[in-house]
């Protein structure tokens, strides 16, 4: 079992984030001491925390992460990851188009100067 400060260092999530994740039922401590209210996490919590770190890195919203965590079988995870991949790919295409448009605009300004 890991105290919240140990678990934060282990996972890279801040103590505040861990408290928030517990509040929204995203990642609850494995045990809360009834006397001192210390939060303890176990190895199972670790793997879920690492999954949340990955999902957050992929741009998942809290609601999307909650839907992943509510599906304990993770049967929809691949579908959600594919949807996120498609969304990121579309963003890349849109940004590439904007970049090309910007380059063309800059180039047209240079042609007018000559």
N, C-alpha and C positions, 0 to 999 in steps of 0.2 A: 504494500500500500504506500502511496505517495501523498505527502501533504501538498496542498495547492501550490505552494512556492516551488517545491521540487518538480511537480508535474508541469508547471509553467516553463521551467527551464528545460525540461525534457522534451516538451512538445513545441516550444517556440511561441505558444499562446500566452498572452499576458494573464495575470490573475484577474484583471477586470474583465477580460474577454471570457475567461472560464466562468466567472460569476454570471455574466450576461447569458452565456450559453445554457447555464443551469436554469436561469430565470425563464428563458423561453423554451425550456424542455428540450434543448438540442443535445446537450451533453451534461448529464447530471452526475454528481459524485457517486462513487460506489457506496460510500458510507459517510455520514455526518455524525460526529461525536455528539451525543445528546447533552453532554455536560459543557464542553468548551466550544461547541459548534464548528470545530475544525472540519474541513472538507478533505476527504481522502479519495484518491483515485487508484484504480487497479490496472493490471495489464490490459484487460479488455477495454477499459476507458482509453488507454494509450492508442490502441489501433483505431478506435473511433475518432479520437482527436486528430490523428495523422490524416485520416480520411477528410475530416473537416478542413484541415489546413490545405489539403490538395484542392478541395472543392472551392474554397475561398480564393485560392490562387487562380482557379479557372474562371473566376468571376461569378460564381453562384451567389444568389441572394440568400438572405437568412431563410426566407420562405421556401426556396428551392432546397436548401440544406435540410430544413425540417422535413420536407416531403421525402427526402432520401432516408433520413434517420427513422421516420415513422414506418417505412417499409423494411422491416427487419430482415427480410429475405434478400433485399437489394435487387429484386427482379427488374425493377424499372431503372436501375442505375445506368445500365448501358444505354438505354434509350435517352435518358436525360443528358448523359455525356455526349452522345451523338448530336442531340439538339444544340447543346452548348457549342460543340465543335462547328456545326453549321452556322450558328450565329456569329462566332468569331471569324469564320471564313468570309461571311458576308461583310462584316466590319472591315476586314482586310481589303476586300474588293472595293468597298466604298472609299476607304482612305487612299487606296492606290489611284482610283479615278480622280479624287480631289488633288492628289499630288501631281498627277499628269496635267490636270487642268491648270494648276498653279504654275507648273513649269512652262506650259504653253503661253500663259498670260505674261510671265516674265520674259519669255523669248520674244513675244510680239512687241513688248515695250522696247527691247533692245533693237529690233529691226526698224522701228520708227525713229530711233536716234541716229541711225546711219545715213 
